[in-house]
Amino acid sequence: MSTSIQENNVQIHPTADQPNPEGPQQEQGSKKKWLIKGAVLLAIGFAIVLVFVFKSEVEEILESFLDWVEKHKVLGPFLLALVYIIAVVFFLPGSILTIGAGLTFKAAYGSTGQALLVGSLAVWIGASIGATVAMLLGRFVFKESVEKLSQ
């Protein structure tokens, strides 16, 4: 017969009278993370409010952006991918950009096949990088918040 001994892991949490055993470095890092999280959430909220308040101006900016993409056949797809990355990270609907890109590239290239290829690649690259950035933010910057939501 064999017997086993189990050890209990007991964690001691410091009180107000006791110093944090992990040291001031850990406390500073935690405060810094919360400041970063707060700043990012504030920026997202502010951007969403701005979009709703200045809806007509946002539509004009989007139209002028798509006009610029149409005139710059080489740089346009790269800028579209960059804007798409931002849209994915900030949870903005990409369907408007995708449809606008299709119409814009059709006008720019004159060929449906070429417009479909260039537009699809730009949107796919932007969406993939945006999703990766969003995942990394969730994994490293907002890790504790995501863990609390999943419980």
HUGIRA-V52046 format. One line per field, one symbol per residue. phi: phi as a letter, one per 20 degrees, with the letter a starting at -180 (. if undefined). psi: psi as a letter, one per 40 degrees, with the letter a starting at -180 (. if undefined). A space follows every 10 residues. Layout:
# HUGIRA-V52046
phi=???
psi=???
This chain:
# HUGIRA-V52046
phi=.dccdddeed ddefefeeff fenfffffff ffffffgfff ffffffffff fffdgfffff ffffffffff edfefgffff ffffgffffe lefeffffff ffffffffem cfffffffff ffffffffff fffffffffd edgffffffe e
psi=hiiihhihhh hhhiaddiih deiddddddd dddddddddd dddddddddd dddfdddddd dddddddddd dgdddddddd ddddddddde fihedddddd ddddddddde hddddddddd dddddddddd dddddddddd dfddddddde .
